[in-house]
Amino acid sequence: MGDHYIRCCSREKSGSTFPGRVTDYLTEAGISDPGVNYYLCGRTSMVVETRDLLISKGIPFNKIFAEIYF
């Protein structure tokens, strides 16, 4: 994984994965760079919750990309 890719997974524990919810990571890390693209993939509820959190932190909607897969 590259330096600009952070993988978050609530059910996986490995050295390269944040072991928890992506919303927890975003809150803990203080992510709020409006120039970065954010890619979300997962359940509808996670994508919507994370998108809303990013928007509340000033991330433009057009910088958030999502794929719902289950």
Phi and psi restraints in degrees (range 20) as a CNS / XPLOR table:
assign (resid 1 and name C) (resid 2 and name N)
       (resid 2 and name CA) (resid 2 and name C) 1.0 -79.7 20.0 2
assign (resid 2 and name N) (resid 2 and name CA)
       (resid 2 and name C) (resid 3 and name N) 1.0 175.2 20.0 2
assign (resid 2 and name C) (resid 3 and name N)
       (resid 3 and name CA) (resid 3 and name C) 1.0 -69.0 20.0 2
assign (resid 3 and name N) (resid 3 and name CA)
       (resid 3 and name C) (resid 4 and name N) 1.0 -18.4 20.0 2
assign (resid 3 and name C) (resid 4 and name N)
       (resid 4 and name CA) (resid 4 and name C) 1.0 -108.0 20.0 2
assign (resid 4 and name N) (resid 4 and name CA)
       (resid 4 and name C) (resid 5 and name N) 1.0 24.6 20.0 2
assign (resid 4 and name C) (resid 5 and name N)
       (resid 5 and name CA) (resid 5 and name C) 1.0 -131.7 20.0 2
assign (resid 5 and name N) (resid 5 and name CA)
       (resid 5 and name C) (resid 6 and name N) 1.0 121.4 20.0 2
assign (resid 5 and name C) (resid 6 and name N)
       (resid 6 and name CA) (resid 6 and name C) 1.0 -119.0 20.0 2
assign (resid 6 and name N) (resid 6 and name CA)
       (resid 6 and name C) (resid 7 and name N) 1.0 120.3 20.0 2
assign (resid 6 and name C) (resid 7 and name N)
       (resid 7 and name CA) (resid 7 and name C) 1.0 -98.7 20.0 2
assign (resid 7 and name N) (resid 7 and name CA)
       (resid 7 and name C) (resid 8 and name N) 1.0 126.5 20.0 2
assign (resid 7 and name C) (resid 8 and name N)
       (resid 8 and name CA) (resid 8 and name C) 1.0 -119.3 20.0 2
assign (resid 8 and name N) (resid 8 and name CA)
       (resid 8 and name C) (resid 9 and name N) 1.0 132.8 20.0 2
assign (resid 8 and name C) (resid 9 and name N)
       (resid 9 and name CA) (resid 9 and name C) 1.0 -147.2 20.0 2
assign (resid 9 and name N) (resid 9 and name CA)
       (resid 9 and name C) (resid 10 and name N) 1.0 121.8 20.0 2
assign (resid 9 and name C) (resid 10 and name N)
       (resid 10 and name CA) (resid 10 and name C) 1.0 -72.7 20.0 2
assign (resid 10 and name N) (resid 10 and name CA)
       (resid 10 and name C) (resid 11 and name N) 1.0 -17.7 20.0 2
assign (resid 10 and name C) (resid 11 and name N)
       (resid 11 and name CA) (resid 11 and name C) 1.0 -116.6 20.0 2
assign (resid 11 and name N) (resid 11 and name CA)
       (resid 11 and name C) (resid 12 and name N) 1.0 13.7 20.0 2
assign (resid 11 and name C) (resid 12 and name N)
       (resid 12 and name CA) (resid 12 and name C) 1.0 -127.8 20.0 2
assign (resid 12 and name N) (resid 12 and name CA)
       (resid 12 and name C) (resid 13 and name N) 1.0 139.2 20.0 2
assign (resid 12 and name C) (resid 13 and name N)
       (resid 13 and name CA) (resid 13 and name C) 1.0 -127.2 20.0 2
assign (resid 13 and name N) (resid 13 and name CA)
       (resid 13 and name C) (resid 14 and name N) 1.0 103.1 20.0 2
assign (resid 13 and name C) (resid 14 and name N)
       (resid 14 and name CA) (resid 14 and name C) 1.0 -141.1 20.0 2
assign (resid 14 and name N) (resid 14 and name CA)
       (resid 14 and name C) (resid 15 and name N) 1.0 165.4 20.0 2
assign (resid 14 and name C) (resid 15 and name N)
       (resid 15 and name CA) (resid 15 and name C) 1.0 -61.4 20.0 2
assign (resid 15 and name N) (resid 15 and name CA)
       (resid 15 and name C) (resid 16 and name N) 1.0 -26.6 20.0 2
assign (resid 15 and name C) (resid 16 and name N)
       (resid 16 and name CA) (resid 16 and name C) 1.0 -102.9 20.0 2
assign (resid 16 and name N) (resid 16 and name CA)
       (resid 16 and name C) (resid 17 and name N) 1.0 7.1 20.0 2
assign (resid 16 and name C) (resid 17 and name N)
       (resid 17 and name CA) (resid 17 and name C) 1.0 -120.4 20.0 2
assign (resid 17 and name N) (resid 17 and name CA)
       (resid 17 and name C) (resid 18 and name N) 1.0 133.8 20.0 2
assign (resid 17 and name C) (resid 18 and name N)
       (resid 18 and name CA) (resid 18 and name C) 1.0 -70.7 20.0 2
assign (resid 18 and name N) (resid 18 and name CA)
       (resid 18 and name C) (resid 19 and name N) 1.0 121.6 20.0 2
assign (resid 18 and name C) (resid 19 and name N)
       (resid 19 and name CA) (resid 19 and name C) 1.0 -85.5 20.0 2
assign (resid 19 and name N) (resid 19 and name CA)
       (resid 19 and name C) (resid 20 and name N) 1.0 73.8 20.0 2
assign (resid 19 and name C) (resid 20 and name N)
       (resid 20 and name CA) (resid 20 and name C) 1.0 173.9 20.0 2
assign (resid 20 and name N) (resid 20 and name CA)
       (resid 20 and name C) (resid 21 and name N) 1.0 -171.0 20.0 2
assign (resid 20 and name C) (resid 21 and name N)
       (resid 21 and name CA) (resid 21 and name C) 1.0 -73.0 20.0 2
assign (resid 21 and name N) (resid 21 and name CA)
       (resid 21 and name C) (resid 22 and name N) 1.0 145.6 20.0 2
assign (resid 21 and name C) (resid 22 and name N)
       (resid 22 and name CA) (resid 22 and name C) 1.0 -62.7 20.0 2
assign (resid 22 and name N) (resid 22 and name CA)
       (resid 22 and name C) (resid 23 and name N) 1.0 -33.2 20.0 2
assign (resid 22 and name C) (resid 23 and name N)
       (resid 23 and name CA) (resid 23 and name C) 1.0 -64.2 20.0 2
assign (resid 23 and name N) (resid 23 and name CA)
       (resid 23 and name C) (resid 24 and name N) 1.0 -35.6 20.0 2
assign (resid 23 and name C) (resid 24 and name N)
       (resid 24 and name CA) (resid 24 and name C) 1.0 -65.0 20.0 2
assign (resid 24 and name N) (resid 24 and name CA)
       (resid 24 and name C) (resid 25 and name N) 1.0 -43.5 20.0 2
assign (resid 24 and name C) (resid 25 and name N)
       (resid 25 and name CA) (resid 25 and name C) 1.0 -60.6 20.0 2
assign (resid 25 and name N) (resid 25 and name CA)
       (resid 25 and name C) (resid 26 and name N) 1.0 -47.7 20.0 2
assign (resid 25 and name C) (resid 26 and name N)
       (resid 26 and name CA) (resid 26 and name C) 1.0 -61.9 20.0 2
assign (resid 26 and name N) (resid 26 and name CA)
       (resid 26 and name C) (resid 27 and name N) 1.0 -37.7 20.0 2
assign (resid 26 and name C) (resid 27 and name N)
       (resid 27 and name CA) (resid 27 and name C) 1.0 -70.0 20.0 2
assign (resid 27 and name N) (resid 27 and name CA)
       (resid 27 and name C) (resid 28 and name N) 1.0 -46.7 20.0 2
assign (resid 27 and name C) (resid 28 and name N)
       (resid 28 and name CA) (resid 28 and name C) 1.0 -66.2 20.0 2
assign (resid 28 and name N) (resid 28 and name CA)
       (resid 28 and name C) (resid 29 and name N) 1.0 -41.0 20.0 2
assign (resid 28 and name C) (resid 29 and name N)
       (resid 29 and name CA) (resid 29 and name C) 1.0 -80.7 20.0 2
assign (resid 29 and name N) (resid 29 and name CA)
       (resid 29 and name C) (resid 30 and name N) 1.0 -14.4 20.0 2
assign (resid 29 and name C) (resid 30 and name N)
       (resid 30 and name CA) (resid 30 and name C) 1.0 68.4 20.0 2
assign (resid 30 and name N) (resid 30 and name CA)
       (resid 30 and name C) (resid 31 and name N) 1.0 33.4 20.0 2
assign (resid 30 and name C) (resid 31 and name N)
       (resid 31 and name CA) (resid 31 and name C) 1.0 -66.1 20.0 2
assign (resid 31 and name N) (resid 31 and name CA)
       (resid 31 and name C) (resid 32 and name N) 1.0 127.1 20.0 2
assign (resid 31 and name C) (resid 32 and name N)
       (resid 32 and name CA) (resid 32 and name C) 1.0 -162.2 20.0 2
assign (resid 32 and name N) (resid 32 and name CA)
       (resid 32 and name C) (resid 33 and name N) 1.0 31.8 20.0 2
assign (resid 32 and name C) (resid 33 and name N)
       (resid 33 and name CA) (resid 33 and name C) 1.0 -83.7 20.0 2
assign (resid 33 and name N) (resid 33 and name CA)
       (resid 33 and name C) (resid 34 and name N) 1.0 109.0 20.0 2
assign (resid 33 and name C) (resid 34 and name N)
       (resid 34 and name CA) (resid 34 and name C) 1.0 -71.9 20.0 2
assign (resid 34 and name N) (resid 34 and name CA)
       (resid 34 and name C) (resid 35 and name N) 1.0 -7.0 20.0 2
assign (resid 34 and name C) (resid 35 and name N)
       (resid 35 and name CA) (resid 35 and name C) 1.0 -93.9 20.0 2
assign (resid 35 and name N) (resid 35 and name CA)
       (resid 35 and name C) (resid 36 and name N) 1.0 -1.8 20.0 2
assign (resid 35 and name C) (resid 36 and name N)
       (resid 36 and name CA) (resid 36 and name C) 1.0 -98.6 20.0 2
assign (resid 36 and name N) (resid 36 and name CA)
       (resid 36 and name C) (resid 37 and name N) 1.0 145.9 20.0 2
assign (resid 36 and name C) (resid 37 and name N)
       (resid 37 and name CA) (resid 37 and name C) 1.0 -85.8 20.0 2
assign (resid 37 and name N) (resid 37 and name CA)
       (resid 37 and name C) (resid 38 and name N) 1.0 139.1 20.0 2
assign (resid 37 and name C) (resid 38 and name N)
       (resid 38 and name CA) (resid 38 and name C) 1.0 -116.7 20.0 2
assign (resid 38 and name N) (resid 38 and name CA)
       (resid 38 and name C) (resid 39 and name N) 1.0 125.8 20.0 2
assign (resid 38 and name C) (resid 39 and name N)
       (resid 39 and name CA) (resid 39 and name C) 1.0 -113.5 20.0 2
assign (resid 39 and name N) (resid 39 and name CA)
       (resid 39 and name C) (resid 40 and name N) 1.0 124.4 20.0 2
assign (resid 39 and name C) (resid 40 and name N)
       (resid 40 and name CA) (resid 40 and name C) 1.0 -119.9 20.0 2
assign (resid 40 and name N) (resid 40 and name CA)
       (resid 40 and name C) (resid 41 and name N) 1.0 138.4 20.0 2
assign (resid 40 and name C) (resid 41 and name N)
       (resid 41 and name CA) (resid 41 and name C) 1.0 -145.3 20.0 2
assign (resid 41 and name N) (resid 41 and name CA)
       (resid 41 and name C) (resid 42 and name N) 1.0 126.0 20.0 2
assign (resid 41 and name C) (resid 42 and name N)
       (resid 42 and name CA) (resid 42 and name C) 1.0 155.4 20.0 2
assign (resid 42 and name N) (resid 42 and name CA)
       (resid 42 and name C) (resid 43 and name N) 1.0 -153.6 20.0 2
assign (resid 42 and name C) (resid 43 and name N)
       (resid 43 and name CA) (resid 43 and name C) 1.0 -64.9 20.0 2
assign (resid 43 and name N) (resid 43 and name CA)
       (resid 43 and name C) (resid 44 and name N) 1.0 151.1 20.0 2
assign (resid 43 and name C) (resid 44 and name N)
       (resid 44 and name CA) (resid 44 and name C) 1.0 -54.4 20.0 2
assign (resid 44 and name N) (resid 44 and name CA)
       (resid 44 and name C) (resid 45 and name N) 1.0 -47.2 20.0 2
assign (resid 44 and name C) (resid 45 and name N)
       (resid 45 and name CA) (resid 45 and name C) 1.0 -61.4 20.0 2
assign (resid 45 and name N) (resid 45 and name CA)
       (resid 45 and name C) (resid 46 and name N) 1.0 -39.2 20.0 2
assign (resid 45 and name C) (resid 46 and name N)
       (resid 46 and name CA) (resid 46 and name C) 1.0 -67.1 20.0 2
assign (resid 46 and name N) (resid 46 and name CA)
       (resid 46 and name C) (resid 47 and name N) 1.0 -45.3 20.0 2
assign (resid 46 and name C) (resid 47 and name N)
       (resid 47 and name CA) (resid 47 and name C) 1.0 -61.9 20.0 2
assign (resid 47 and name N) (resid 47 and name CA)
       (resid 47 and name C) (resid 48 and name N) 1.0 -45.3 20.0 2
assign (resid 47 and name C) (resid 48 and name N)
       (resid 48 and name CA) (resid 48 and name C) 1.0 -65.7 20.0 2
assign (resid 48 and name N) (resid 48 and name CA)
       (resid 48 and name C) (resid 49 and name N) 1.0 -45.3 20.0 2
assign (resid 48 and name C) (resid 49 and name N)
       (resid 49 and name CA) (resid 49 and name C) 1.0 -62.0 20.0 2
assign (resid 49 and name N) (resid 49 and name CA)
       (resid 49 and name C) (resid 50 and name N) 1.0 -42.9 20.0 2
assign (resid 49 and name C) (resid 50 and name N)
       (resid 50 and name CA) (resid 50 and name C) 1.0 -69.5 20.0 2
assign (resid 50 and name N) (resid 50 and name CA)
       (resid 50 and name C) (resid 51 and name N) 1.0 -42.0 20.0 2
assign (resid 50 and name C) (resid 51 and name N)
       (resid 51 and name CA) (resid 51 and name C) 1.0 -58.9 20.0 2
assign (resid 51 and name N) (resid 51 and name CA)
       (resid 51 and name C) (resid 52 and name N) 1.0 -45.8 20.0 2
assign (resid 51 and name C) (resid 52 and name N)
       (resid 52 and name CA) (resid 52 and name C) 1.0 -62.5 20.0 2
assign (resid 52 and name N) (resid 52 and name CA)
       (resid 52 and name C) (resid 53 and name N) 1.0 -38.8 20.0 2
assign (resid 52 and name C) (resid 53 and name N)
       (resid 53 and name CA) (resid 53 and name C) 1.0 -63.9 20.0 2
assign (resid 53 and name N) (resid 53 and name CA)
       (resid 53 and name C) (resid 54 and name N) 1.0 -45.2 20.0 2
assign (resid 53 and name C) (resid 54 and name N)
       (resid 54 and name CA) (resid 54 and name C) 1.0 -62.3 20.0 2
assign (resid 54 and name N) (resid 54 and name CA)
       (resid 54 and name C) (resid 55 and name N) 1.0 -44.0 20.0 2
assign (resid 54 and name C) (resid 55 and name N)
       (resid 55 and name CA) (resid 55 and name C) 1.0 -61.7 20.0 2
assign (resid 55 and name N) (resid 55 and name CA)
       (resid 55 and name C) (resid 56 and name N) 1.0 -40.2 20.0 2
assign (resid 55 and name C) (resid 56 and name N)
       (resid 56 and name CA) (resid 56 and name C) 1.0 -65.7 20.0 2
assign (resid 56 and name N) (resid 56 and name CA)
       (resid 56 and name C) (resid 57 and name N) 1.0 -22.4 20.0 2
assign (resid 56 and name C) (resid 57 and name N)
       (resid 57 and name CA) (resid 57 and name C) 1.0 -90.9 20.0 2
assign (resid 57 and name N) (resid 57 and name CA)
       (resid 57 and name C) (resid 58 and name N) 1.0 6.3 20.0 2
assign (resid 57 and name C) (resid 58 and name N)
       (resid 58 and name CA) (resid 58 and name C) 1.0 93.0 20.0 2
assign (resid 58 and name N) (resid 58 and name CA)
       (resid 58 and name C) (resid 59 and name N) 1.0 10.6 20.0 2
assign (resid 58 and name C) (resid 59 and name N)
       (resid 59 and name CA) (resid 59 and name C) 1.0 -79.0 20.0 2
assign (resid 59 and name N) (resid 59 and name CA)
       (resid 59 and name C) (resid 60 and name N) 1.0 127.0 20.0 2
assign (resid 59 and name C) (resid 60 and name N)
       (resid 60 and name CA) (resid 60 and name C) 1.0 -65.6 20.0 2
assign (resid 60 and name N) (resid 60 and name CA)
       (resid 60 and name C) (resid 61 and name N) 1.0 141.9 20.0 2
assign (resid 60 and name C) (resid 61 and name N)
       (resid 61 and name CA) (resid 61 and name C) 1.0 -53.7 20.0 2
assign (resid 61 and name N) (resid 61 and name CA)
       (resid 61 and name C) (resid 62 and name N) 1.0 -37.3 20.0 2
assign (resid 61 and name C) (resid 62 and name N)
       (resid 62 and name CA) (resid 62 and name C) 1.0 -74.3 20.0 2
assign (resid 62 and name N) (resid 62 and name CA)
       (resid 62 and name C) (resid 63 and name N) 1.0 -1.0 20.0 2
assign (resid 62 and name C) (resid 63 and name N)
       (resid 63 and name CA) (resid 63 and name C) 1.0 -100.8 20.0 2
assign (resid 63 and name N) (resid 63 and name CA)
       (resid 63 and name C) (resid 64 and name N) 1.0 1.3 20.0 2
assign (resid 63 and name C) (resid 64 and name N)
       (resid 64 and name CA) (resid 64 and name C) 1.0 -112.2 20.0 2
assign (resid 64 and name N) (resid 64 and name CA)
       (resid 64 and name C) (resid 65 and name N) 1.0 120.0 20.0 2
assign (resid 64 and name C) (resid 65 and name N)
       (resid 65 and name CA) (resid 65 and name C) 1.0 -116.3 20.0 2
assign (resid 65 and name N) (resid 65 and name CA)
       (resid 65 and name C) (resid 66 and name N) 1.0 138.3 20.0 2
assign (resid 65 and name C) (resid 66 and name N)
       (resid 66 and name CA) (resid 66 and name C) 1.0 -138.5 20.0 2
assign (resid 66 and name N) (resid 66 and name CA)
       (resid 66 and name C) (resid 67 and name N) 1.0 148.8 20.0 2
assign (resid 66 and name C) (resid 67 and name N)
       (resid 67 and name CA) (resid 67 and name C) 1.0 -135.1 20.0 2
assign (resid 67 and name N) (resid 67 and name CA)
       (resid 67 and name C) (resid 68 and name N) 1.0 122.1 20.0 2
assign (resid 67 and name C) (resid 68 and name N)
       (resid 68 and name CA) (resid 68 and name C) 1.0 -99.6 20.0 2
assign (resid 68 and name N) (resid 68 and name CA)
       (resid 68 and name C) (resid 69 and name N) 1.0 123.9 20.0 2
assign (resid 68 and name C) (resid 69 and name N)
       (resid 69 and name CA) (resid 69 and name C) 1.0 -122.8 20.0 2
assign (resid 69 and name N) (resid 69 and name CA)
       (resid 69 and name C) (resid 70 and name N) 1.0 0.9 20.0 2
